């Protein structure tokens, strides 16, 4: 097929290569391209070292690194069997990779570059022609993630520009290769807006899979599918020949329950009630073996199903397959499942002659734990892996002959109108079902047992999953495009255009937090222009909310704290909240201090005591990180303590062990804490490059402090203001008692209302929050939150809970929301009187303010008088020329120009009469002179003196001077003008 593929690529600017996972396209196509000579430059090309690069993107970091190492090995440029990529003589390697946190082999000799799609997005923002590339390969395009879709739209603009450059002889044409693992190519081939003119050519490549027999259930269990899956696995193990079993579940908690039940039923330890389960820690692998596995292409799966991409513009990592806030409580699920199991017959038959190893597999596991899935098995041993859809694509678990597919997955459903998300268990697509079945046919013939009927499959399964652009908030995408001067987002050539409601919601959010200005829409069309704040936020590899938080905190000289803060927000919560977050057999509830006490109890009392100890440990861990400043500041304390625990450890292995132990002792997820720490290091490096003028260790050194002390009370208040500045449209207020009718399913006195009218349902602080209180009297009245998630309750209803909650002081809400569309300015108050702000060179006045769609009344707020007069619905107490009247008063009081600070002693009247609006000629003339020349601040006054009239206002001042002080006043006035003119000219 090599000839056909290369011929298609050379003959067309866009080529789609369609092949099932496992065909080898990810490693072979880049080599085909290199061997075809596509990277060779010529004298006319604007390319350094006379050579171009083949760029290959992957949606995930791990895939980019592992594929690069494999290709480097196959091309003979790796000296250690593909374990690493080395920089040869400082000029780079033929094959290199780059991700957000690391790179290897990059240099002038690099001709094949693997990267995450976020890296290429960053490059194309500054160079639309992608001058150093001869070909771009977008791998895994069938996943339709947000980064890849946006890249496709931008590349559709790059291709004709490169074709034009080729006609002029300055650059060769750019070749775009889109690689897909499914036959879903209509979105690319039938999209005239994406690729106008000739549609892309499609090349189909056969896969390498063995035949898989599909078995559908006659009946579909809609509720207790866990028990059905459990029984099916037991039956396969009892009756079918040797071969691994792969079981797909929807999330971490389901996996843990399944692993524990299977271990109880199928392992010898399971027959002993007191040592019934074995944890993965009981399976020993030698250090050398583990190191080899960790360096293999298939093993480090830690981000393979997450959605973070380097330079990711589009939101945080949700780890939604490990997110378990769906369905009823775990204890109730266990009881229901066990009852059904007793009714239908359990599975305690261990007559199979095969030994069994039962392992979990999900993204929030350490690399060492994940590596055990790929460890060699002894003779006569069956491997059972219980996994999320992390095992659906991109990896091959050795020896799997049987797949048990429950046909479900956990989905994050986002409602653009309300901004409320829910994590729901839903049917997978037919394409995903085929991918799962294919896992049984990678190393030999296999069987897939679908725990749903063929009728359900035909009627309720969509052919493909929805593209991510239709299921995610788009504010980060929109801002990134605005920064690239794409004025009208609706006209952008998305492969699948988003709904208008999604774009409108994104634009509104950006306007609410001050990143987009909507005032130009009526004059210029489009959907708003990017502001200076928005442009600054767009340079950061963060979501727009978190980017603004970082910049606001940096202005308050809190950059180091801010980096920790946004790193926490960019990941899932690191706190382990549930007692069953660990597999049974973990050393969670049987400390040595309790051994003697437990041994004296009978079985029933011992189990009760163990449960009590678990709950006590759970409570202790929660209290350890409890913080009145909210969930985000609590997380910041945790990451500070985590960094401190790793201090002084020079050996990487020792540091990892120390951090792992710290997390286990303190109820923290070590994988997430490690990600947060990497994000801190990455942002610190960027801070030195882009925020070098800011105060802080990161800006000066480009690193993080392992001994970051907790913030003091004043710093905490500033950090909370920074947090709220990015969550202005996510402000909520506790409802007065009696507002909600009593409901057994909720606590009406603990309810909040969002400032957004689109969220009509009451909101509640999540029980996992450090701010959660059953006594409503101790709840803060005003809070801001990062997101809202709708959760099912035991009675079948739903409740909307706020995540990452921070209490806020309403007195500074008006200050941090200035410029936002959420702040409504009312009448200017007579008291307190206006004042001059020398730092901002403006006159401030107090105005009545209302906040949000619900018009919540805030305390009077000081704002720029010029803006207040333009927007105020004042009844006539203040007029438009009052800004000049107050400026005149402050000028004569010596508050405007430092060199005129002693001006009052020369005056024959009090400057205060200027604002009393009496018909005094000298007042009228002075105010008129300022108004006619539009001078209402010190900067404009200096400019007028320097550029137009250096005698401006002196004639008016004579009327204000005492007769015997006119000469002295003239000297002071001339000296002041001279000094200010010099400063202005400088």
N, C-alpha and C positions, 0 to 999 in steps of 0.2 A: 504493500500500500504506500510505501514511502514515495515512489515516483508520482502516483496519483495525487497525494497530498501536496507535495511541493509544487507540482504543476498547477494545481488549483490556486495555491497561494500566490504564485508568481503572476498568474493571469488575472487575478482579482484583488481589489483593495480590501475586501471583506470576505472572509471564508469562515464558515461554521463547520466545525468538526464534531460530529455527533457519535458518541460511543458510550457504552455502559461503563460504570465504575469497574476498574480492574483491567481495562484493555491496555493500560500502559501509556495512554496519551500524555499524561502529565510529565512523564520523564522522557518520552521518545520524541515528541513533536519539537521541543526546543533543540534537541540534538539534530533532528532532520534539518531544521532551519539553519543551524550553524554550519553543518556540512554542505549545505547548498550554496554557501558563500554570501548569504544575505547581509552579513556584517561587514563585508569588505567595503572600505571607503575609496575615494579617489581624490585627486588633487583639487577638484572643484568643490568638494563637499566641505561644509563648515564644521568639520568634526576634528577634535583633537586626536593626535596619534593616528590619524587616517583610518579610523575604524568606528563602526557603530555598534549598538548594543541591542540584543534581543531582551525585551522586558517581559517577564512572566509574573502575573499577579495571582495571588491566592487569597481567599476570603479570611483565612486564619493564619496566625503566626506560625503555629506548629507545622502546618502543611508547607508553608514557604521555606522554613528552615530544613525540614526533613527531605523535601523533594530536591532542594539545592544540593544537599550533601550526597544524595543518591546519584544525581546527574554528574556531579563533580567526580565521584568515584568511577562511574561508567565511562567518563571521558578521559580517564587516566590522569587526573590532576589532583588526586588525593593520595597522600602517602600512608594513611592509617586506616585503610579499608572503609573509607567513607564516614569516619567518625567526626571529622572536622574539615573546615576549609581554611587554608592558610594563605597569608599574604606573601607572595613570592618576591623577595628582593625589594619590598616596598612599593611594587608596581601593581599589586593586586593579583587575583587569581582569574583564570579564564571564566570560572563560574563563581558567582558571589550571591550573597543575599543581604537584604536590609529589612528590618522590622522596626517598630517603634522603639524598642529597648536595646536592640543590638544590631550589629552588622558584621560581616566577615567577608574578606576577599575583595572588597571594592578597591578599584584602582584603574589606572590607565589601560591595563591589559584585560580588563573585564569585558567579556563579550556576551555572556548570558547572565542576566540579573534576575533573581527571584525576589519577590517583595510582596507585602500585603497590599491590597488595593488602596488602602489609605495613603500609603507612601506615594503611589503614582498619582493619586488625587492631589497631594501637596505639590508635586512636580508640575502637573499640568496647569495648576493655578498660576504659576509664574512663567510657564513656557507652553503655550497652547500648541505650538508646532512639534513639541517633543523632539527637538533637534538632535539629541544624542541617540535616538532610537531608530532602528530600521524596521522593527516589527514589535507589536504588542500582542501578547497572548493573554486573554482573559480566561482563566481556568474556573471550573465549577460555575459557569454562568447560569446553569439551570436553577441554582439556588435563588437567583433573583434577589440577592441582598441589595441594600440601599446603595452601598458604595459602588458596586458593579453597575447598577442601573444608571447612576449619575455619570460614571466613567464612560459608559456607552454613548450617552447624550453628548458629552464633551468631545469624545473621539469622532463623532459624526461631523463635528465642525472642524476637527483637526485634519481629517483625511483630504477634503478638497483643497485646504490650504497647502498641504504637503504636495498634492498633485500639481498645484500651480507652481510651487517652488521647484519641483522636478522639471517642469517645462522650461523654467528659467535656468536650470542647470546648477542651482545652489544646493539642493538636497535631493536625495532619492525619494520616491513615494513611500509613504508609511503603509505597512501591511498590518491589518487587524485580523487576528485569529480568535474566534469565539469558540470555546470548547464546552460542550454540554454533555451530561451523562444521560439525558433523556431525549425523546423525540420532540420535546416542546420547543420548536424553533419558529413557530408562526409569529410569535411576538417580535422576532428579529426580521424574518424574511418578508412578512406582510405589512411591515410598518414603513409606509412611504415617507413619513415625517422623520423617522430615524435615519433611514438610508434612502434618500430620494434617487430616482433613476433606476438603475439595474439593481434588483434584489441580491443579497449575498448568495454565493454558491454554497451548497450543503454537501459535505462529504461524510458518508456513514462508514464507521469502522466497526467490525465485529468484535464482540467481547471475548473473554476467556473463561466464562463460567461453565460449570457442569450442570446437567439437568436437575431440576428441583421439582419434586412432586408436591402439589398444593392440596391441602386437606381443609375444607371448610366445615365448621360445626353445623349440625342440623338446626340447633337452636342457639340464640344469642342471649347470653346473660348480660343484662343492661346495667345492673348495679354491682353485684358481687363478683366482678370479673377477676379479682385477685385470687379468690378461692378456686375458681375454674382453672386459672393458669397454674396454680399450685398443684391441683390434682392432675393436670395434664403432664406436668414435668415429672411428677412421681410415677405416672403410668409409663412414660417414655423410659425412665430409668429402670423400671422393673422389667419391661418386656422387650425393649429394642436393643440391637447390638451396640457395641462400643462406638462412641462418637460424642463430641461436645454438644451441649445444649445451650442455646442463646435465647434468653427470655427478655422481651421488651416490656418495660413498665413506663409509667408516665413521669415519675419523680423520685427524689431521694427517699422519702418516707415509705413509699410503696416498695422500693427496692429493699430497704432495711427490713421491713416486715417480711417480705418474701424470703430473703436470705435466712433470717432467723427461723422461719417455719420450715424451710427446706433442711436446714442443718439439724433441727430437732428430729425431723422425720428420717433423714437419709444418712446421717453420720453416726458413728458409734458413740461419740460423746453425747449425742442427743438423747440416748437412753437413760442417762443419769440426770436427774432433775436439777441437781445443784451445779453440774458442769455441762449443761445440755447443749450449749452453743459454742462454736469456735469462731473467733474473730480472724480476720485476715492476718493479724499479727502472729497467729499460730503457725502460719505457713512460712517456713524459713527458706530464704534464697541467699546464696553466698553473695558477698559484696562484689566480687568480680563479675558474677553472673548478672547481678542487678545493674552494675555500671554498664555492661554490654547492652542490656535491654534498654536502659535509659537513653542510650545513644542510637538505638535502632530507629528506623523510619516509622515504625508503627506504634511506639510505646508511649511517648509523652503526650497524653491526650488532654492535658489539663485545659486547654482552651478550645478543644476541637468542636464543641457545640455551643460555645459562647459567641456573642455577636460583636465583640470588640475588634476593631481593626486599627492598625497603627495609623495615627493621624486621624482616627475615626471622627468624622464630623457629626455623626448622627447618633448621639446619645450614649447612655451608659450601658454597662454590661448587666443584663438582667438575670442570666443563668436561669432562664425560665423553666428548664427541665428539672432543675433542682428546687424550684420554688414550690412550697407545699401548702400554701394558703388556699386550697380549694377543697371542696367537700366538707364533710363533718369532721369532728375531732378524731384524732388518731386512735385514742382508746376505744371510742365507739365503733370505729371501723374494725378493730381487732375483735371486739366482742361479737359484732354481727357476722364477721367472716368465720369465726370459730364456731358459732352456733350453726351456721349453714354447713360447715364442714362436718359437724357431728351428725347432722341430719342426713347428709348425702354419703356419709362414710369417709373417715379420715384417710390419711396416707402415712401409716407408720410401718409399712412393710419394708424391711431392709434386706430382703432375701437376695437382691441383686449381688452377683459375685464381684461386681466392679466397686472399687473404692471411689469416693467422690470428693471433689474439691468444689466448694460453692463460693463464688466471689461476686461482689458488687462492682459496678462500673458506672460512674457518673462524673461530671466535670469537676465538682468540688471535692476531689480526692487528690491526695499528694501523688507525685509522679511515682514514688516508691510503691504505693498501694496499687496504682494502676498497672505498674509493671508486672505484678503477679499474674495478671490475666494472660500474659504472653510467656510465662516461664515454662520450661519443658516439663512434661508430665512423666511420672514413672509408669512402668508397664501395668496395665490393668486398672488405670485410673480414669475416671470420667470427669471432665470439667463442665461445671454449670455456671454460666455467667448471667447475672441479672442486671440489665442495663437500661439506660434511657436511650433516646434516639442518637446519642453519641456514637452508638455502634451501627447506625443505619448506613452510613456512607464513609468513605475515605480510609477505613481501617479493615484489617483482616485478622480476626481472632483465629488462631490456628486450630484445626481439628474440629470445627463446628459442622455437625451433620444434621442437627435438628434446630429449627427455629420455632419458638412459641410466640405468636404475635397476637396481642390483645386488641390491636387495631385502633389504639387510642394514643393521643399525645396531649401534652399540656401546652396550651396556646395563650399568649397574652393578647387579649382583645381590647383594642383601644377605640374609644368613641371620640371622634374629633370634635364634636359639638360641645361636649361636657368636659373633656380631658380626663374622664374617669376610665381606669383600666380594670380589667378583671382577668384572672388566671383560670381558665376553664379547661376541663378535660373534654376533648372533642375527637371525632373520627379523623383519622389520617387520610391522606389522599391515596388514590390508586397507585400513583407513581411511587409514593413512599412505601406502600404495601409491597410493591414489586422489589424495591430496594431491600426491604427487610428479608423477603424470601430469598433474594440472591445471596444473602450472607451464608445460607446453608449449602451453596454450590460453588464456593470459592476454591476449595481444595479437593473436592470430590462430589459425587452425587449426594443429594440430600433431600430432606423433607421439611416442609413448612406447615405448621398447624395453626390455622387462623381461627381464633376463638370467636368467630362471627360467621353468620350464614352468607352464602353467595348472594342471597336476596338483599341483605344489608349492604354488602359490597357493591352491588350493581346500583342500588337506589340511593344510598346515602353517602357514598364516597365520591368526592370530586375527582376529576381526572388529575388535576395538579393542585398544589397548595397555592394560596394567594401570594403574589409578589410582595415583598416586604414594604414596598413603597405604598401599598394600600392598607397596611396594618400598623404603621408606626407614625408617631408625631413627626412633622416635617420642618419644625422651626430651624433646626441645625442645617438642614439641606438648603433651605431658603436663604439663610444668612450667608452661607458659603457662596451661593450663586450671586447674591447681591455684591459680595466682595469681589467677585469676578466680573462685575459690570453687566450682569444679566438682569436687565431692568424688569422684564415681564416674565415671571416664572411660569405662568400658564402656557406660554408659547414654547417652553423648553421641550426638546424631543425626547421625553421619557419613553422607554420601551413599552411601558404600560402607564398612561397618564394617571396621576392621582386625582381623586375626587376634588371638586372645587371647594367643598366644605373643609377638606384637609388643608388646602392652601390658605383659605380664609382664616382658619383657626391659627395657622402658623404666623401669618402676617399680623394678626391681632395680638398674639403673644409677644412678638418682637416689638411691636409698637408699645405695648404695655410696659415693657422693661427698658424702653428707650434705645433700642438698637435699629429701629426703622422709623423714618419720618413719613407719615401719611399725608402731610399737608400739600405735597406736590402732585398728588394723584389727579386732582381736578384740572390742574394746569398742563400736566405733561403725560397723563395716562399712566399705564403700568400699574404696579401694585406697591408703590412706596420706594423711597430711596434710603440707602444705608446711612446711618449717622456716624460721627467720629467714634462714639462708643462702640457701635456695631462693627466698624472696621477693625478696632483694636481687639474686640472679642473674637472676630473671625480669624485672627492670626494664631489663636491658641488651640491646641488639640483637645478641646473640651466642649461639652454642650454649652449652649448660649447662656443658660442660667448660671452654670458653674464658672464660665469665663468671666461674667460680670462680677460674680462674688470675688474672684481672685483679684481683679483690677481694683475693686472698691477697697478690699482689705489691704492691698499693696499701697494705696494712697494713704491709708491710716498707719503705715509703717508696720504692718503685720503680715508681711509676705510669707515668712516661714510657716506661720500658723495657717495661713490661707492655703498654702500648697498641701499641707496635711488635710485640711478641711475638704477641699475639692477632690482630693484623691480618694477619700472615704466615700464621698457622694458618687463618684464615678464607678464604684463597685457595689456589689450586694452587701447587705449587712454582715459584719464579721462576727456578730454575737450568736452563740449557740443557745437557743432558747428552750428547746424541747428535750426532755429527758431521754427520749428514744432517738436522738440524733446519732447515737452510736449503736453499733451492733451489740447484741447480747454477748457477754463474755468480755467486754471492755472493762477495764479497771475503773469503773465510774462510781460504784456504790458499795464496794467492799474493801475499804482501807484497812491497813494493818491494825490500826487502833480499835477497830470494831470487831476483829476476828474473835476474840474471847467472848465478847458480849453475844455475838450471833450464834456461836457454837452451843451456848446454853439454852437456846430457844428451840421449840419444836418447829416442824416444817411450816405450818401456817403462820406462826408468829414470826419466823425468820423472814418469810416472804414479805410480810407486812412491814417488818423493820427495814428490810432492804428498800422497799418502796419509799418509806419515810426518809431514809438517808438520801435517796435520789432527789426527793423534793427539797430537802434541806440544802443540798449542794447546789441545786438549781437556783434556789432563792439567794444563797450566798453569792453566787456568780453574778446574778442580776444586780444585787446591791453593790457589788464591787465597782460596777461601772455606772451606777446611778448618778445623774448629774442634773441639777436644777436648770441648767442651760439647754437641755434638750438632747435629742439623740445624736446630733452631729457633733456637738462638743463632747459628748460621752465617747463617741468613736475616736475623737482626736486625742482624748486621754489614753485610750487603749493603744493607739498607734505610737504615742509617745513612750508608753511603758514598754511596748514591743521593741522599739528601737533601742531603748536603754538596756533591755535584756540581752541584746546582741552586741553590746559595746565590748571592745577589747578582744573580740574573737577574730584572729587573723585567718584561721583555717576555715575554709568554706564549709566543710563537713561538720565541724564543731559548732559553727554559727547556726547551721540548719537544725542541728539537734537541740541546741539551746532554745531557739525560737519555737520549735515544735513542742518542747516540754513546757515552755511558758504558755503557749496557747492551750494546751491540754489542761493545765492547772487553773487557767483563768476563763474558761468557757468561751474561747475564741476559735474561729476556723482558721487553721494555719495557712491553707491555700489562699483564702481571700486576703489575709493579712500580708502574705508575701506579695500578692498583686498590688495591694495598696502601697507597700514599700517601694516596689519597682516604679509605680506611677509617681511617687514623690521624687525619686531620683531623676526620672525623666523630666518632670516639670522644673526641677531645680536647675538642670542644665539649660533648659529653654529660658528660664528666668534670667540667667546671666547674659544670654544673647539678646533678649527682647525687653527685659525690664531691668537693665543694668543700673539705671539711676535710682531704683527703689532701694529702700533700706532693708537690710536683712542678709543673713549668711548666704542664702541661695543666690541672690543677685550678685554678690561680690565674689563668691567662690565657685558657684555652680554645683553645690552639693547640699546635703542635708545634715542636720545636727542629730547625733544619736543621743544627746543629752538635752533635748528640748524640754525646758521646764513648762509646767502647766501655766496657762495665761492667768493674769490677775483679774480682779473683778472689772476694772476699767477696760482691759483688753477683751474680756468676754463680751461686754456690752457692744464694743465696736465690731467684734466678730459676728455677733447676732444681727447687727445692722447690715453687715456685708451679706450675710445669708439671706436676710429679708429682701435686700435690694435685687436679688436674682429671683425672688419668689413673690413679686409684688401682686401677681394675679392669683396667688395661692395663699391668700390671707383668709383666716377664718376667725369668727367671733363666737364665743359661747352663748347659747340662747338663754334668755332669762327664764327662771323657773316658771312652769305653767304654760310655756309656749307650745310644747309638744304634748299630745294626749298620751296617757300612760300606755305602755306597750310592754308585755312580758319579755319580748325578744330583745329589747334595748333598754338602756338607762336614759330616760328622756332628759334628766337634769345634767347629763354629761354630753349633751349634743351640741354641735357647732354648726354654723351656717357659713358657707363660702361667700367671699365677696363677689363671686361670679353668679349671675342669675341663671346661667345655663346649668348650674349644679343645684337642682331644686331639693334633693334629698338631704336630710341631716347627715353630718359627718361625725365620726367618733375617733378618738385617739386609740390607736391599735394597742392591744394588750401587751405586745412585745416592746412598746415604747418605754423609755425610762421615765416618761412623764405620766404614764398611766396610773390613775388613782380610782379606786372604787367609790371613794367619798368625793363627790363633785365639788365640795367646798374647797378642795386643795388644787383644783385644776386651774390653769391660767386662763384669763378671760380672752386674751388675744394670742393667736399663734400663726405661724406660717408653716407650710408643709411642702414636701418635695413632690408627692404624688398621692393620688386617691385610688384605692383598690377596692372593688366590690367583692365581698366574701359571702359565701353561703353560711347559714347558721343551722343549728340542730333541728329547728322546726321547719326547715325548708325555705324560709325567707332569706333575704340578703341584707347585708349591712355594709355601708361605705366607710372605710377606715383610712385615716391619714397616716402616711409614712414619713419618717425622718422629720419629726415635729420639733419646732423651735419656738419657745415663748418669746413674744415681742412686747415692747413698751409702746403703747399707742401714742405717747407724746412725741416719739421721733419717727412715726410712720409717715407723717406729712413731709418731713424733711427728706427722707430717702426716696420718696416717690415723686419728687418734683420733676416735671417733664413727662411724666407718665400720663396716659389717657385715663388712668384710674382715679387720678386726683382732680377733683372739681373745685375750682376757686370760686368763693362766694363774695360777699361784700367785704370791703376793706374796713377793718375795725378802727374806731377812734382811739382806743387804748389797747395796748401800749402804743405810743406815738412812733412814727417811722424813725429809723436810725441809719447811719451811714456805715457800710461794711467796707473798710479800707482794703481788706484782703481781696475781696471780689470786685472792688471799685463799683459799687452799686448801692442803691437805696433800698432798704428792706422795710416792708410794712407787714402788719399782721392782718391776716384775712381769715374769715370763716371758711372751713374746708370740709368737703364731704368725700367719702372714699368708696370706690367700687360701684358695681351696678346697683347695689342696694342703698346707696347714698348714706352710709354710716357717717354720723357727725364726728369729726375729729376736733381736738383742742385747736385753738387759733394757731396758725402757722405763719412763720415769717418767710416771705417770698420777695422776689425782685419786684419793686413797685411798677416798673415799666411793663412787665408781663402781667402783673395783677390788674393794672388799669386797662390793658388790652383785652383781658378775658373776663373781667369782673362784671357782674350784673348789678353794679352798685346803683343805689337809688339817688345819688347826687351828692352824698357827703364828700366824695373825692371826685375831682374832674381830671381829664386827660393831661392838663398842663400842671397838675400838682407835683409831678416828678421834677419839673423845673423849679417850682416854688420851694420844694424841700431842698433841692440841690443848692439853690441860692442861699438858703438859711444856713446850711452846713458849711458852705464856702465862707460866709461871713463869720461863722463861729470858729473858723480856723481848723476844721476837721477834714478838709479836702486836700489842700496843698500844705505840705509840712513847713515850707518856708513862710507861710502866712498864718502860722499857728497863733501868733500874737496879734492878729488883726483886730480882735474885739476892742482892744484898748484905744484904737484910733476912731472908733465909731461913735456917732452922736445918738444912736438909738439901738435898742435891743434887736438882734436879728430875728427873734421869735415873732415879731410883728408881721414878718413876711408870710407866715403860714396861718395868720389870723384872718386873712382875706379882707383886710380893710382897704378901702380905696385911697391908698397913699401913693402919690405920684412916683416917688423914688422906688417903691416896691414894684409898681406896675412896669416901670421902665427896665428895671433889672431883670425881672422875670421874662418880659417880652424879648429882651436881647438874647437870653439863653434859649428861649423857645424858637425864635426865628432862625437861630443858627444850629438848632438841634444839639445843644450841649447839655448833657445831663450826668456826666461823670468826669472824673479827673483826666482820664485818657483822652477824651474828646476835647477837653479844655486845652490840654498841652498841645494836641495836634493843631487846634485852631490858632494858638499863639505861634507855633512854629511854621505853619504853612500858609496862613491867611492874614492874620492881623495881630501883631505883637502888642497893640494898644487896646485890644479887646477888653471891655468892661471897666477900664480905668475911668472913663468919663462918667460912668454910672457910679463908680465908687466915690467920686468927689462929693456927690450929694449925700453920702453916708458918713463923710469924715467930719470930725470936729475942725473948726476954722483954723485953730492953732496947730493941728496935726497933719494938715494936707501935705506940707513939704516932706515931713518924715514918712508919711504914708507912701508918697511917690517913690522915695528911695527904696523902701521895703518892697513895694510892688514891682519896680523895675528889676531889682535884684532877684526876686522870685521868678519873674518871667524869664530872665536870662538863664538861671539855673535849670529851669524846667525845659527850656528850648534845647539846651545842651544835652540833657538826659534823653529827650525825645529823638534828637538827631542821632545819638549814639545807638 
